[in-house]
Amino acid sequence: MKYNFDEIIPRENTNSIKYDLRSEIFGNPDVIPMWVADMDFRTPDVVIDAMQQRCKHEIMGYSFRDDDYHTALIQWLKRRHNYTIEKEWIAFAPGIVPALNMAVLAFTQPGDAIIVQPPVYFPFFGAVTEHNRKLILNPLIRHNDYYTMDYDNLEQCCCDGARMLILCNPHNPVSRAWTPDELTRMSEICLRYNVLMISDEIHADLVQRGHKHTVLASLSEKVANQTITMTAASKTFNLAGLATAAVIASNPQLLQSYNQVLNAIHVGMGNIFGNISTRAAYSKGEPWLEQLLDYLHENVNLLMSFQPRLQQWVSYRAPEATYMAWLNFSKLGLDDEALNKFIINEAGLGLNAGIQFGAGGEGHMRINLACPKSTVEKALTQLEQALLKHF
Ligand SMILES: Cc1ncc(COP(=O)(O)O)c(C=O)c1O
């Protein structure tokens, strides 16, 4: 079956954060919404069918995740990422952000230092500070809009007593797919200082053509023993509204500590549709995903085709992973408030301001390319016209 990712599907009036909160967020209901990380594509038919089938039963009582759910996840990780896990290693989370917060509660104490690597998905900061842990920054190094980890500073942070590193793998918003070498170097430092690694791998399946995702815990048994992997079908198959994710640890003590927090706050049941959709997506969604990846690749090519026209004002690289691109507007010399106003009011775009992602986000914007090609084309044309007019 050939899926049609070109179709414009109206999302207004569906309580969509991306569409229906434009007035609140941007003060303008008409911006092209390319911010929140969900896709403007229909969730795969195999997933919708499974949920519709379940709906027919008409009783929505308490439910649990069965063996088929676990098998689907296990086989997916093996097939797509060559990562072998056992059912006993899997725990539940009603989302990766809740999982990050629960991990912080489970493995650290108030006052403990936790490392994050900005610019990074902003809930990482809150997961640390909202529980009175100490936020330690190991900013990524930017060179010609390409980002790498600062291993020397990471070692210093670990040496200074950090207890945990929260890794974004692949990294949102700079769209890096960390390589085995990079992850090995990072993990060697964490192992040396006994720093627990939390690897948020929600974007693992959304790696651009020509790049590869490496599951951190797949590097070695030693690394796995000191790592918690967090993953979900939610980004891959556009299921974010179903609040379902998996937490994986081969180290039984780690898993037990995590589950203690999960159970203490009684959020372990999840929901019927999260369970059913995840199972269907992992077991039947692969053909759809392959076509999606081809389409996203074309959107990245489209973005890159605008580069010669835009480069005097904005620089960027083709994303290696995620469906987001990270645009560097520093050349404009605007402060972040002025840049934001320009993007919203002059270009008519609803993007994520880079400063939301912390240090290193100044002068940047994140754009979501998971939408029909015609939308990407329209947005980039609007951007070009606004830049031509104003600079
Ligand atoms: C790196 C990363 N982690 C987690 C999330 C959100 O996860 P969830 O909706 O499962 O809480 C996102 C969403 O954009 C993300 O980019």
The ligand as a Tripos MOL2 file, in Angstrom:
@<TRIPOS>MOLECULE
LIG
   16    16     1     0     0
SMALL
NO_CHARGES

@<TRIPOS>ATOM
      1 C1         13.7050   14.1060   23.2810 C.3       1 LIG1
      2 C2         12.2580   14.0270   23.6560 C.ar      1 LIG1
      3 N1         11.8870   13.3340   24.7390 N.ar      1 LIG1
      4 C3         10.6050   13.2400   25.1070 C.ar      1 LIG1
      5 C4          9.5960   13.8640   24.3800 C.ar      1 LIG1
      6 C5          8.1830   13.7740   24.8270 C.3       1 LIG1
      7 O1          7.8890   12.5280   25.2990 O.3       1 LIG1
      8 P1          6.4650   12.1680   25.9060 P.3       1 LIG1
      9 O2          5.4360   12.8680   25.0780 O.co2     1 LIG1
     10 O3          6.4270   10.7000   25.7820 O.co2     1 LIG1
     11 O4          6.4870   12.6380   27.3220 O.co2     1 LIG1
     12 C6          9.9400   14.5870   23.2460 C.ar      1 LIG1
     13 C7          8.9090   15.2920   22.4910 C.2       1 LIG1
     14 O5          9.1630   16.1270   21.6760 O.2       1 LIG1
     15 C8         11.2970   14.6750   22.8780 C.ar      1 LIG1
     16 O6         11.6850   15.3550   21.8040 O.3       1 LIG1
@<TRIPOS>BOND
     1     1     2 1
     2     2     3 ar
     3     2    15 ar
     4     3     4 ar
     5     4     5 ar
     6     5     6 1
     7     5    12 ar
     8     6     7 1
     9     7     8 1
    10     8     9 2
    11     8    10 1
    12     8    11 1
    13    12    13 1
    14    12    15 ar
    15    13    14 2
    16    15    16 1
@<TRIPOS>SUBSTRUCTURE
     1 LIG1         1 GROUP 0 **** ****
